[in-house]
Amino acid sequence: MLLARRHLAAARKLTLLTGAGISADSGVPTFRGADGLWRNFRPEDLATPEAFERDPRLVWEWYNWRRELIATKQPNSAHHAVVELEQRWVDRMWLITQNVDGLHRAAGSQRLTEIHGNIWKVRCTGCGVVSENREIPLPPLPTCRLCQALLRPHIVWFGESLWEEEIHRCDEALRDCDVFLVIGTSGVVYPAAGFASVAKEAGAMVIEINLDRTPQSNLVDLSLQGRAKDLVPLLLYPA
């Protein structure tokens, strides 16, 4: 941990990647953990364009359940520590999150990319307008107020490409940072699984914080095992 603090203290620019592990400490189920949503549902039956076309009511029932669950959760000490890092680095830090729960924004993060979308946003399948909607629950088949077409979650589903503009912003942050901090992600979902390699090839020090070792643990420069809520706040201590 002392070595991680020293590298952070010397960093000119900092980029973070967070995954489900940081929100697991807030009680949000992870897709791949023992309490994961994938153990209760087949994601390919729910989180795909084909599933939505086949049975939008079922897909919205699942997302309404997830929204109701996430609405009861609060940012934890790791989320708040990330906000403090942003305040210290100001415009020299960028956060990339794979999480759709919105807890980083709830904690106060402002400089971030939600590469998989946000569960509190909806997108019209007709006119394409994206808007925030925190109504709980949404109607079984919610419709756009502008054109009356069916709404869908503003989430990147399996089989869909990430938004090009967002990926470009992430690539800039990865190639321009001195330290790349990876928190609570299994390192198996692409393209995020390749971010550590991009940052490392560009010369960044890559630090991983995860409950267990991951497929990327041998690639990174420093791997720390433990809960995000316990370890991330320790980065704020003086080097």
BALOBA-1460 file (C-alpha; in Angstrom, 3 decimals):
// residues 239
<rec num="1" residu="m" x="0.000" y="0.000" z="0.000"/>
<rec num="2" residu="l" x="2.869" y="2.377" z="0.782"/>
<rec num="3" residu="l" x="4.288" y="1.789" z="-2.699"/>
<rec num="4" residu="a" x="0.889" y="2.529" z="-4.240"/>
<rec num="5" residu="r" x="0.660" y="5.794" z="-2.285"/>
<rec num="6" residu="r" x="4.122" y="6.824" z="-3.438"/>
<rec num="7" residu="h" x="3.259" y="6.282" z="-7.083"/>
<rec num="8" residu="l" x="0.005" y="8.195" z="-6.663"/>
<rec num="9" residu="a" x="1.809" y="11.078" z="-4.993"/>
<rec num="10" residu="a" x="4.206" y="11.318" z="-7.937"/>
<rec num="11" residu="a" x="1.531" y="10.963" z="-10.620"/>
<rec num="12" residu="r" x="0.873" y="13.876" z="-12.942"/>
<rec num="13" residu="k" x="-2.324" y="12.312" z="-14.305"/>
<rec num="14" residu="l" x="-4.469" y="9.546" z="-12.861"/>
<rec num="15" residu="t" x="-7.035" y="7.270" z="-14.507"/>
<rec num="16" residu="l" x="-9.300" y="4.843" z="-12.652"/>
<rec num="17" residu="l" x="-11.345" y="1.875" z="-13.815"/>
<rec num="18" residu="t" x="-13.998" y="0.507" z="-11.472"/>
<rec num="19" residu="g" x="-16.128" y="-2.599" z="-11.730"/>
<rec num="20" residu="a" x="-18.789" y="-4.453" z="-9.801"/>
<rec num="21" residu="g" x="-16.502" y="-5.066" z="-6.818"/>
<rec num="22" residu="i" x="-16.625" y="-1.450" z="-5.682"/>
<rec num="23" residu="s" x="-20.440" y="-1.494" z="-5.573"/>
<rec num="24" residu="a" x="-20.604" y="-4.957" z="-4.008"/>
<rec num="25" residu="d" x="-19.549" y="-3.280" z="-0.759"/>
<rec num="26" residu="s" x="-22.741" y="-1.203" z="-1.011"/>
<rec num="27" residu="g" x="-24.816" y="-4.356" z="-1.338"/>
<rec num="28" residu="v" x="-25.265" y="-4.271" z="-5.111"/>
<rec num="29" residu="p" x="-25.075" y="-7.874" z="-6.397"/>
<rec num="30" residu="t" x="-22.250" y="-8.587" z="-8.834"/>
<rec num="31" residu="f" x="-22.657" y="-10.453" z="-12.087"/>
<rec num="32" residu="r" x="-19.873" y="-12.888" z="-11.320"/>
<rec num="33" residu="g" x="-19.790" y="-13.067" z="-7.532"/>
<rec num="34" residu="a" x="-21.351" y="-15.776" z="-5.398"/>
<rec num="35" residu="d" x="-24.396" y="-13.535" z="-4.916"/>
<rec num="36" residu="g" x="-24.446" y="-12.548" z="-8.565"/>
<rec num="37" residu="l" x="-27.421" y="-11.680" z="-10.681"/>
<rec num="38" residu="w" x="-26.230" y="-14.200" z="-13.226"/>
<rec num="39" residu="r" x="-26.988" y="-16.994" z="-10.803"/>
<rec num="40" residu="n" x="-30.618" y="-15.939" z="-10.732"/>
<rec num="41" residu="f" x="-31.133" y="-15.091" z="-14.401"/>
<rec num="42" residu="r" x="-29.524" y="-16.004" z="-17.668"/>
<rec num="43" residu="p" x="-28.253" y="-12.601" z="-18.816"/>
<rec num="44" residu="e" x="-28.486" y="-13.637" z="-22.449"/>
<rec num="45" residu="d" x="-32.223" y="-14.080" z="-21.874"/>
<rec num="46" residu="l" x="-32.606" y="-10.536" z="-20.581"/>
<rec num="47" residu="a" x="-29.790" y="-8.136" z="-21.460"/>
<rec num="48" residu="t" x="-29.783" y="-8.367" z="-25.248"/>
<rec num="49" residu="p" x="-31.514" y="-6.481" z="-28.062"/>
<rec num="50" residu="e" x="-33.072" y="-9.766" z="-29.160"/>
<rec num="51" residu="a" x="-34.560" y="-10.366" z="-25.713"/>
<rec num="52" residu="f" x="-36.041" y="-6.872" z="-25.682"/>
<rec num="53" residu="e" x="-37.538" y="-7.329" z="-29.128"/>
<rec num="54" residu="r" x="-38.920" y="-10.724" z="-28.138"/>
<rec num="55" residu="d" x="-40.324" y="-9.794" z="-24.721"/>
<rec num="56" residu="p" x="-39.830" y="-6.146" z="-23.678"/>
<rec num="57" residu="r" x="-42.211" y="-6.584" z="-20.750"/>
<rec num="58" residu="l" x="-39.998" y="-9.309" z="-19.231"/>
<rec num="59" residu="v" x="-36.847" y="-7.246" z="-19.743"/>
<rec num="60" residu="w" x="-38.432" y="-4.204" z="-18.128"/>
<rec num="61" residu="e" x="-39.662" y="-6.354" z="-15.243"/>
<rec num="62" residu="w" x="-36.041" y="-7.354" z="-14.583"/>
<rec num="63" residu="y" x="-34.774" y="-3.784" z="-14.862"/>
<rec num="64" residu="n" x="-37.526" y="-2.493" z="-12.602"/>
<rec num="65" residu="w" x="-36.434" y="-5.080" z="-10.022"/>
<rec num="66" residu="r" x="-32.819" y="-3.962" z="-10.384"/>
<rec num="67" residu="r" x="-33.762" y="-0.280" z="-10.118"/>
<rec num="68" residu="e" x="-35.783" y="-0.941" z="-6.962"/>
<rec num="69" residu="l" x="-32.843" y="-2.852" z="-5.473"/>
<rec num="70" residu="i" x="-30.214" y="-0.247" z="-6.367"/>
<rec num="71" residu="a" x="-32.419" y="2.584" z="-5.090"/>
<rec num="72" residu="t" x="-31.937" y="1.205" z="-1.571"/>
<rec num="73" residu="k" x="-28.126" y="1.324" z="-1.815"/>
<rec num="74" residu="q" x="-25.745" y="4.136" z="-0.944"/>
<rec num="75" residu="p" x="-22.177" y="4.944" z="-2.034"/>
<rec num="76" residu="n" x="-19.595" y="3.426" z="0.292"/>
<rec num="77" residu="s" x="-16.210" y="4.626" z="1.519"/>
<rec num="78" residu="a" x="-14.518" y="3.557" z="-1.724"/>
<rec num="79" residu="h" x="-16.875" y="5.693" z="-3.833"/>
<rec num="80" residu="h" x="-16.231" y="8.656" z="-1.551"/>
<rec num="81" residu="a" x="-12.462" y="8.082" z="-1.682"/>
<rec num="82" residu="v" x="-12.641" y="8.201" z="-5.490"/>
<rec num="83" residu="v" x="-14.385" y="11.572" z="-5.212"/>
<rec num="84" residu="e" x="-11.597" y="12.833" z="-2.963"/>
<rec num="85" residu="l" x="-9.002" y="11.664" z="-5.483"/>
<rec num="86" residu="e" x="-10.861" y="13.649" z="-8.137"/>
<rec num="87" residu="q" x="-10.847" y="16.711" z="-5.907"/>
<rec num="88" residu="r" x="-7.097" y="16.384" z="-5.377"/>
<rec num="89" residu="w" x="-6.229" y="15.848" z="-9.046"/>
<rec num="90" residu="v" x="-9.003" y="18.158" z="-10.325"/>
<rec num="91" residu="d" x="-8.849" y="18.061" z="-14.154"/>
<rec num="92" residu="r" x="-5.941" y="15.599" z="-14.144"/>
<rec num="93" residu="m" x="-8.052" y="12.575" z="-13.184"/>
<rec num="94" residu="w" x="-10.600" y="10.589" z="-15.162"/>
<rec num="95" residu="l" x="-12.833" y="7.789" z="-13.916"/>
<rec num="96" residu="i" x="-14.041" y="4.974" z="-16.149"/>
<rec num="97" residu="t" x="-16.703" y="2.742" z="-14.628"/>
<rec num="98" residu="q" x="-18.268" y="-0.455" z="-15.899"/>
<rec num="99" residu="n" x="-21.053" y="-0.087" z="-13.346"/>
<rec num="100" residu="v" x="-24.521" y="1.075" z="-14.327"/>
<rec num="101" residu="d" x="-25.792" y="1.700" z="-10.786"/>
<rec num="102" residu="g" x="-25.021" y="5.434" z="-10.705"/>
<rec num="103" residu="l" x="-23.341" y="5.250" z="-7.278"/>
<rec num="104" residu="h" x="-20.256" y="7.145" z="-8.442"/>
<rec num="105" residu="r" x="-22.432" y="10.085" z="-9.491"/>
<rec num="106" residu="a" x="-24.399" y="9.803" z="-6.254"/>
<rec num="107" residu="a" x="-21.126" y="10.087" z="-4.320"/>
<rec num="108" residu="g" x="-20.179" y="13.219" z="-6.249"/>
<rec num="109" residu="s" x="-17.921" y="12.050" z="-9.091"/>
<rec num="110" residu="q" x="-18.131" y="14.402" z="-12.063"/>
<rec num="111" residu="r" x="-15.262" y="13.501" z="-14.379"/>
<rec num="112" residu="l" x="-16.324" y="10.031" z="-15.470"/>
<rec num="113" residu="t" x="-17.384" y="7.782" z="-18.306"/>
<rec num="114" residu="e" x="-20.069" y="5.161" z="-17.669"/>
<rec num="115" residu="i" x="-19.051" y="2.853" z="-20.499"/>
<rec num="116" residu="h" x="-21.966" y="0.450" z="-20.038"/>
<rec num="117" residu="g" x="-24.572" y="3.148" z="-19.482"/>
<rec num="118" residu="n" x="-26.681" y="4.099" z="-16.481"/>
<rec num="119" residu="i" x="-29.690" y="2.241" z="-15.139"/>
<rec num="120" residu="w" x="-31.326" y="5.563" z="-14.213"/>
<rec num="121" residu="k" x="-31.391" y="6.686" z="-17.840"/>
<rec num="122" residu="v" x="-33.804" y="5.601" z="-20.564"/>
<rec num="123" residu="r" x="-33.514" y="5.855" z="-24.335"/>
<rec num="124" residu="c" x="-36.349" y="6.130" z="-26.816"/>
<rec num="125" residu="t" x="-36.402" y="3.379" z="-29.434"/>
<rec num="126" residu="g" x="-38.078" y="5.842" z="-31.791"/>
<rec num="127" residu="c" x="-36.527" y="9.307" z="-31.579"/>
<rec num="128" residu="g" x="-33.394" y="8.228" z="-29.693"/>
<rec num="129" residu="v" x="-33.665" y="10.843" z="-26.935"/>
<rec num="130" residu="v" x="-31.834" y="9.892" z="-23.723"/>
<rec num="131" residu="s" x="-33.192" y="11.170" z="-20.422"/>
<rec num="132" residu="e" x="-32.848" y="10.523" z="-16.711"/>
<rec num="133" residu="n" x="-35.804" y="8.771" z="-15.126"/>
<rec num="134" residu="r" x="-35.893" y="7.753" z="-11.457"/>
<rec num="135" residu="e" x="-39.521" y="6.694" z="-11.350"/>
<rec num="136" residu="i" x="-39.922" y="3.452" z="-9.379"/>
<rec num="137" residu="p" x="-41.393" y="1.343" z="-10.717"/>
<rec num="138" residu="l" x="-41.651" y="2.377" z="-14.321"/>
<rec num="139" residu="p" x="-44.770" y="1.221" z="-16.174"/>
<rec num="140" residu="p" x="-44.510" y="-2.337" z="-17.530"/>
<rec num="141" residu="l" x="-43.931" y="-0.871" z="-21.009"/>
<rec num="142" residu="p" x="-42.790" y="2.763" z="-20.580"/>
<rec num="143" residu="t" x="-43.146" y="5.090" z="-23.547"/>
<rec num="144" residu="c" x="-41.472" y="8.291" z="-24.717"/>
<rec num="145" residu="r" x="-43.208" y="11.536" z="-23.769"/>
<rec num="146" residu="l" x="-42.135" y="13.087" z="-27.065"/>
<rec num="147" residu="c" x="-43.075" y="10.460" z="-29.644"/>
<rec num="148" residu="q" x="-44.853" y="7.714" z="-27.642"/>
<rec num="149" residu="a" x="-42.411" y="5.027" z="-28.830"/>
<rec num="150" residu="l" x="-41.225" y="2.341" z="-26.418"/>
<rec num="151" residu="l" x="-38.406" y="3.256" z="-24.047"/>
<rec num="152" residu="r" x="-35.474" y="0.964" z="-23.305"/>
<rec num="153" residu="p" x="-32.817" y="1.116" z="-20.581"/>
<rec num="154" residu="h" x="-29.840" y="3.266" z="-21.595"/>
<rec num="155" residu="i" x="-27.559" y="0.276" z="-21.132"/>
<rec num="156" residu="v" x="-25.070" y="-1.377" z="-23.475"/>
<rec num="157" residu="w" x="-26.433" y="-4.890" z="-23.876"/>
<rec num="158" residu="f" x="-24.644" y="-8.060" z="-24.898"/>
<rec num="159" residu="g" x="-24.059" y="-7.981" z="-28.624"/>
<rec num="160" residu="e" x="-24.052" y="-4.170" z="-28.760"/>
<rec num="161" residu="s" x="-20.993" y="-1.986" z="-29.310"/>
<rec num="162" residu="l" x="-19.897" y="0.587" z="-26.775"/>
<rec num="163" residu="w" x="-20.509" y="4.194" z="-27.752"/>
<rec num="164" residu="e" x="-17.633" y="5.376" z="-29.957"/>
<rec num="165" residu="e" x="-17.336" y="8.818" z="-28.367"/>
<rec num="166" residu="e" x="-17.066" y="7.294" z="-24.891"/>
<rec num="167" residu="i" x="-14.407" y="4.791" z="-25.956"/>
<rec num="168" residu="h" x="-12.378" y="7.579" z="-27.562"/>
<rec num="169" residu="r" x="-12.446" y="9.544" z="-24.292"/>
<rec num="170" residu="c" x="-11.359" y="6.451" z="-22.355"/>
<rec num="171" residu="d" x="-8.503" y="5.777" z="-24.767"/>
<rec num="172" residu="e" x="-7.223" y="9.324" z="-24.278"/>
<rec num="173" residu="a" x="-7.312" y="8.933" z="-20.499"/>
<rec num="174" residu="l" x="-5.531" y="5.566" z="-20.634"/>
<rec num="175" residu="r" x="-2.718" y="6.760" z="-22.872"/>
<rec num="176" residu="d" x="-2.142" y="9.999" z="-20.974"/>
<rec num="177" residu="c" x="-2.004" y="8.809" z="-17.350"/>
<rec num="178" residu="d" x="0.988" y="8.078" z="-15.131"/>
<rec num="179" residu="v" x="-0.967" y="5.737" z="-12.849"/>
<rec num="180" residu="f" x="-3.865" y="3.507" z="-13.866"/>
<rec num="181" residu="l" x="-5.823" y="2.256" z="-10.870"/>
<rec num="182" residu="v" x="-8.076" y="-0.772" z="-11.461"/>
<rec num="183" residu="i" x="-10.648" y="-1.363" z="-8.716"/>
<rec num="184" residu="g" x="-13.063" y="-4.245" z="-8.268"/>
<rec num="185" residu="t" x="-13.188" y="-5.698" z="-11.751"/>
<rec num="186" residu="s" x="-12.665" y="-9.290" z="-12.847"/>
<rec num="187" residu="g" x="-10.736" y="-8.242" z="-15.939"/>
<rec num="188" residu="v" x="-12.557" y="-10.558" z="-18.335"/>
<rec num="189" residu="v" x="-15.104" y="-8.292" z="-20.069"/>
<rec num="190" residu="y" x="-13.774" y="-6.524" z="-23.154"/>
<rec num="191" residu="p" x="-12.937" y="-3.889" z="-24.085"/>
<rec num="192" residu="a" x="-12.373" y="-2.899" z="-20.436"/>
<rec num="193" residu="a" x="-10.289" y="-6.042" z="-19.904"/>
<rec num="194" residu="g" x="-7.743" y="-4.605" z="-22.330"/>
<rec num="195" residu="f" x="-7.477" y="-1.186" z="-20.677"/>
<rec num="196" residu="a" x="-4.637" y="-2.209" z="-18.348"/>
<rec num="197" residu="s" x="-2.527" y="-3.314" z="-21.308"/>
<rec num="198" residu="v" x="-3.184" y="-0.036" z="-23.129"/>
<rec num="199" residu="a" x="-2.162" y="2.040" z="-20.106"/>
<rec num="200" residu="k" x="0.886" y="-0.101" z="-19.361"/>
<rec num="201" residu="e" x="2.119" y="0.050" z="-22.958"/>
<rec num="202" residu="a" x="1.775" y="3.839" z="-22.779"/>
<rec num="203" residu="g" x="4.063" y="3.868" z="-19.741"/>
<rec num="204" residu="a" x="1.631" y="3.987" z="-16.825"/>
<rec num="205" residu="m" x="2.079" y="2.257" z="-13.490"/>
<rec num="206" residu="v" x="-0.879" y="-0.155" z="-13.206"/>
<rec num="207" residu="i" x="-2.249" y="-0.883" z="-9.731"/>
<rec num="208" residu="e" x="-5.012" y="-3.418" z="-9.121"/>
<rec num="209" residu="i" x="-7.303" y="-3.566" z="-6.091"/>
<rec num="210" residu="n" x="-9.603" y="-6.570" z="-5.986"/>
<rec num="211" residu="l" x="-11.005" y="-9.033" z="-3.484"/>
<rec num="212" residu="d" x="-9.167" y="-11.888" z="-5.226"/>
<rec num="213" residu="r" x="-6.474" y="-12.218" z="-7.852"/>
<rec num="214" residu="t" x="-7.730" y="-11.800" z="-11.408"/>
<rec num="215" residu="p" x="-6.553" y="-12.837" z="-14.885"/>
<rec num="216" residu="q" x="-4.791" y="-9.448" z="-15.009"/>
<rec num="217" residu="s" x="-2.905" y="-9.807" z="-11.729"/>
<rec num="218" residu="n" x="0.243" y="-11.046" z="-13.473"/>
<rec num="219" residu="l" x="0.119" y="-8.133" z="-15.915"/>
<rec num="220" residu="v" x="-0.200" y="-5.272" z="-13.441"/>
<rec num="221" residu="d" x="2.707" y="-3.696" z="-11.570"/>
<rec num="222" residu="l" x="1.078" y="-3.954" z="-8.154"/>
<rec num="223" residu="s" x="-1.838" y="-6.152" z="-7.059"/>
<rec num="224" residu="l" x="-3.554" y="-5.542" z="-3.717"/>
<rec num="225" residu="q" x="-6.139" y="-8.000" z="-2.397"/>
<rec num="226" residu="g" x="-8.985" y="-6.847" z="-0.193"/>
<rec num="227" residu="r" x="-12.326" y="-5.081" z="-0.187"/>
<rec num="228" residu="a" x="-12.481" y="-1.833" z="-2.116"/>
<rec num="229" residu="k" x="-14.189" y="-0.072" z="0.804"/>
<rec num="230" residu="d" x="-11.209" y="-0.921" z="3.015"/>
<rec num="231" residu="l" x="-8.292" y="-0.404" z="0.634"/>
<rec num="232" residu="v" x="-9.239" y="2.531" z="-1.590"/>
<rec num="233" residu="p" x="-9.545" y="5.016" z="1.326"/>
<rec num="234" residu="l" x="-6.021" y="4.021" z="2.422"/>
<rec num="235" residu="l" x="-4.678" y="5.505" z="-0.811"/>
<rec num="236" residu="l" x="-5.567" y="8.937" z="0.568"/>
<rec num="237" residu="y" x="-3.014" y="8.700" z="3.377"/>
<rec num="238" residu="p" x="0.328" y="10.509" z="2.930"/>
<rec num="239" residu="a" x="3.014" y="8.499" z="1.133"/>
